[in-house]
């Protein structure tokens, strides 16, 4: 049976959704509840924190890139849990202008589809009773989307809290709790979001502190009681095909951005995933029949990757006879060179002619629809894929043939087409699923 659920949402990014979600996961888990986390929309970093806090793998649910049946199938991961907590992305209603499979990519799409009410995290710094107008507006914005109540974040003082609560009471909005400003529970960040869970040696202590902080300031019983049974939907059990039977998968601090549903699909179809670490100068397993380099932070480890001669030689030997595919950071590592933010040029694997730089920073962010001009492992030429792009690198040279014709969610052409040469291929977008 699928348990009841809630979406932890907000009016905007940086309101405190992740802090509240992780605190609730840790606090409720400490009480003995089995809590299943999900992440609304594309994100590679938050799910790793969810897993650490809840002890259960967190999957992405995406209304632009996934069909209703696919979302229903992924929600089956919650079987055996007591409660679902899904962390929203950006603002509750924020999405693209043109709907995809099930919606625009907004967290509100999932709330409406699955019946989960939203707990709205409000950054009330700089306002008092006016915060109630925001909450009331969100509650009435869209039919089928319910706001169960709010968590007040960044409260400055008891008087500030009392004023905000007065406004909420007048507006008929339930308040689940109020979090005072606290630097002690701040999660470290970098340019693509939080510093990765695997890079934080104090993560267990930080999550325990977050759990205690939330338990002290939020009515956990009220939050659990606000959850609503998950709406039953017909699941589509079709899965993304694995790129090979034995997959050498790069996995370390430089290459960790892979959607969990992707790897789970591969394993469910009998594929064997063989992890290796380029940062530890490990080559891909020579017994694998395909190599996959996920995205990550190669720009932060460019010197180590340039010095990893055993990895580079092993990757080159592998690509001479078998497919190698890279996504975003993995694609950059397969190129000729990567120039870091200080202007230093680092030699990469040279499987492709791609040269990228971080000296000229420009954000590339958004959904991508790609029609393949050449095959990539697991997908034939001519098929269309849905994905997401998020990076700050700039292409200086991309001399190889384009891998795909790529557009954004609105249909506008995107210059980052990916490329291929021999058995090597790469894209700047991360694969989420097929277009149907």
N, C-alpha and C positions, 0 to 999 in steps of 0.2 A: 504494500500500500504506500502511495506517495503521501508524505506528511504535509501539514499546512505550511504556508510560507509567508514571507514578508520581503519587500524590497527596501533596502536602506538607500534613500535618495536625497537629493538636495536641489536647491535652485540653481547652483552653479558649481563648477570645479573648485577645489580648494576650500570647501565649506566644512570638511571634517568627516566625510563619508567613510574613508578608510579607517580612520581612528575609531569611529563608533562601531563599524563592522568588526574590526579585529577585537576591540574591547568586548563586544557582545559575544563573539565566538569564544573567546578565552573565558569569560565569566560564566557563560552557560555551560561550556564544557567542564569547567571546574565543579559545577553543580551536578555533573553526571549526565547531562543531556547530550544526546547524539545530534549534532547540528551539521546539516549538509550545506556547505557554501557554494554559491555560484557567482560569476561575474557577468554583469550585463555589458554586452558590447566587446570590442576587441581590446585585449590587454594581456600582457604576458607576465607582468610583475606581481600584481595584486593576488592572483590565484596561488602563488607560492607562499605568500604570507597567510592566506586563508588556510591552506593545508597545515601550516605549522601551528596555527591557532586552534583548528578544529580537529586535526588528526584525520581528515578525509580530503581526498582530492577535490579540488575546485575546478569546475568546467565553465567555459564561456558559453553564453546564450546570446545569439545575435539575430535580431529581427530583420535586418537588411540582408544578411548573407545566408540565412538558414530558413528552410521551409518550416511550416507549422509542425509537420510530422517529425522533422529532424530535431526541433526544439523539444517536442514531446519525448523523443527517444532519449535525449541527453538528460532530461529531468528524471528518468528512471534511475539514475545514479543515487537519488535520494531515498530509495527503498531501504527500509531498516532504520532510518533516522527518525528523530522525534520532531524536528523543525527544520525548515529551509530558511536561510538568510542569503539573499542575493544582493550583492553590492552594485548599485547603479553606476553609470558613467556620466560625466558632465552634469548638466541639469536634467531633471526628470523628463522634460518634454523635448530635449535637444536631440535632433537627428538631421538627416539629410532632407532635401526638398523632394526628392523622387524616391518613392517607396521601393523596397526590394522584395524579397520573398514574402515576408510577413509584415513588414513595416518599414519605418525610416531609420531603424537602428536606435531609436530612443528607448530608454528604460521603461517609459510609459507604455510602449507597445507590449512589452512582456507582462507588465502589471495587468493590462486589459486582457491579454491572451490567456494568462494562467490564473487570473483572479486574485493575485497577491496584492494586498494593500501596501501603500508606501509609508514608511516612517521617514519624515522629512527632517533632515539635519539642517538647522538654521544657524548660520554665523550671525549672531546678533550684536557683534561689536559695532558701536557707533549708532545704535538705534534701541528703542525700547518698545512702547506699545505699537509702533508702526510695523514691527515684525509680524503682528497678527494679520495685517492686511496681506502680506506675502503668503502666509500659510492659508488664509481663506481663499485667496486667488488661486493657489495651486489646487486646493480641494475642489474647486468648481470649474477648473479649466477644461476637463475632458470627461465626457460620459464614459462610464466603465472603469475609470481610474479613481480609486479611493485613497484618501490620505487618512490613515488611522490616527495619526498624531504627530507630534514633533519632539525632537531633542534639541534643546537650546545649547549652542556651542559658543565658547569664548565669552562666558559671563564675566563681567569685570568686578562685581561686588554683590553682596546680598541685596542691596537696594536696587541695583540693576536687574537682578533676577525677579524681584517682586514686581517691578514695573512691567517687565515683559510678560510675566505670568498673568498680570491683571488684564493686559490686552488680549491674551489668548483666551482667558475665561470669558471676556465680553464677546469674543468672536465664536465661542463654542468649540474651540480647538483643544484637544487633549494634549497635555504636556507629560511626556514620559520621563523627563529628567532634564537637568541643567548641568553642563560641564564648565567648570571654571577654567580660565586660562592657565595652562601649565606647560612650561618648557620641558618638564621631566618626561612627558609622554609624547614628545615630538619625534616623528620618524625621519631619519636622514634622507635627503633627496639629491638627485642629479638631473641632468637635462632631459632624460626620457621618463622621469618619474622617480619613484622611491629607489634607493640603493637596494639591490637585490637581496632577498631573504638569505640566500646562501653566503652572502658576503658579510653578514652581520654576526659576529661571534657572540654578541650579547642578546641574540634574538629571543631566546627562551625567557630571560629575565625581563626584557622589554614587554613581551606579550603578557607575562604574569602581572607586570605593573599596570599595563593597559586594562587587563581584566579587573584588577582590584579597583582601579580608578573609575571604570564604568559601573561596576557593581555598587560603588559608594554613592554614585550620583544619578543613576538611572533605575527606575522601577522595573526590574527584570521580569517580575511576574506579570506586570501590565503589558510589557512587550510581547511575551509569549502568548498571552491571552488574546492579543490583537491579531495574531496570525489566522489566516483563512484557509480552509481546505483547497488544495490545488485542483484546478479545473481539469477534469479528465479529457484527454485528447488522444486521437489515434496516432500511434507512433510509427514513424517510417524507419524500418530497421536496416535500410541500405546504408553502407558505409563507404567512406573514401577509400579507394584501392591503395594498397601499399605500393611504394615505389620499387620494391623488390622483396624477395623471400628473406634475405639476411641483410639488414640495413645497418651500416656503420653510421652512427649518429654522434656528431660532435656535441659534447656536453661539459661545459665548464663556465667560468665567470665571463668568458668572452662570447660564448655561444650557448645561450639557454632559452632564447625566445621561440618556443614551439608551443602551439596550442595543444593542450592535453587531450582534447578529443581526437586530434590527428594521430598521435602516438597510440591512443587507445584503440582507434579503428584498425591501425596496422596490426597490433597484437591480437585483436579479436579475430582477425582473418588468418592467423597462424604465422605472421611474420615474426622474425627474431630481431630484436633491436640490440645492437652491440655498441655500447657507449665507448667513447675515447676522448681524450683531452688534448687538443692542440697546444694549450698553454703548458702542459707537461711534456711537450715535444713527442706526443704519441701519434703514430700514423694510423690511418683507418685499418681495421682488421682485414688482412689480405684474403680472408675466407668469405668476406661479404660480397654481395653482387651489386650493391649500390651504396653510395656515400651521400649523406645529407648533412649540410652545414646550416644550422638555424641562424637566425639573427642574434644580436646581442650587442656587446660593446667592444668590437675589435679596435676602435679608435683609442680606447683606454689601455689597450694591451698591444699596440702596434709594434713596439720594440721587441717584446717577448715573442710575438708571432714571427717577426722578421728573423729572429735568432733561432727559431725552432726548425733547424735544418732537417732533422729526421722526419718531422711532420710534413714539411714541404716536399721532400723527396718521395715520401710514401704516398702523398696525395697525387703527385705528378705521375708516379708509376701506376697508381690505381686508375687514374683518368685515361691512361693510354689504352685500356681495354674495357673499362666499365663506366657507367654513368656517375657523375658527381653533380649534385645540384646544391645551390646556395640561395638562401633567402636574406636579403638586406645585408646585415653584417657578414653573413656567410658568403654572399655574393661579392662583397668588397674584398674579403680575404682571398677569394679565388682570382682576383684581378692582378694587374701588373704591379700596382703600387697604391699605398694609402698615405696621404699627407696629413699629419696631425695638426692640431690647433696652433702649435708653435711653428709650423712650416717645415718640420722635418719629414723627409720622404722615407718611407719604410717599404722594403721589398716584400711583396706578397707572393702567392703561390704561382702566379703567371699562367694559370690555365685559360684565362681570358685577358683581353687587352685593357680592361677597365682600370682607369685611374680616378680615384676620388680624393677629395680634400675636405678637411674640417676648418681650414683657414677662413674660408668663405662659408659662414653658417647660414643656412636657409631651411626653415622647417618645411618638410613635406609630410602632409597628414591627410588621411582620408581613405574612404573605401575605394576599391579598384575592381574593375571588371576587365578581364584579360582574355582575348581570343588568341590561342596559341598558334604561332606560325611554324613552330617546330615542336616536337614532343619534349616533355620533361618526364622524369621517372614517374610512372603510374598514370600518365595522362597523354593521350594522343594529340597530334597536331590537328587543329581545327576545333577542338573543344573549348568551351568557355568556362573560366574559373572566377570565383569571387574571393577577394582578399582585402587586405588593409595595409596601408603604407604609413610609416612614422619614423622619420630620421631627420638629421640635420646636415647630412653630407651633400656635397656638390660634385657632379660629374665633370671631370676635366677631359676625359677621353673614353669613348665607348666604341671602338672600331669594329667590333664583331657584329654579325647580323642580328637584328632584333628578334627576341624570342617570341614576342607577342604584340598585338595591338592593344593598347591599354587606355581605358577611359576612367574618369571619376564617376561618382554616383549620378551626376547630372548629365553624363554623356560627353563631357569635354575631353579632348585628347590629352593624354599625359605623356610627357617626354621620357619618363623612366620606363622604358619598354622591356628591360632585361636584355640579355644577349646569350648567344651560344657559340660554341666552337668545338667540333669533334664530339666527345662524350660529355663535355662540360656545359652546364647551363646555369643561369642565375636570374633572379628577379629582385626588384626592390620591394615588391609586395609580399606579404605573408599569406599563404594559402589558408582560407577558412573553409571553403566548400565549393561545389560545382554550381553553376547557374542552371536552373531548370526551365 
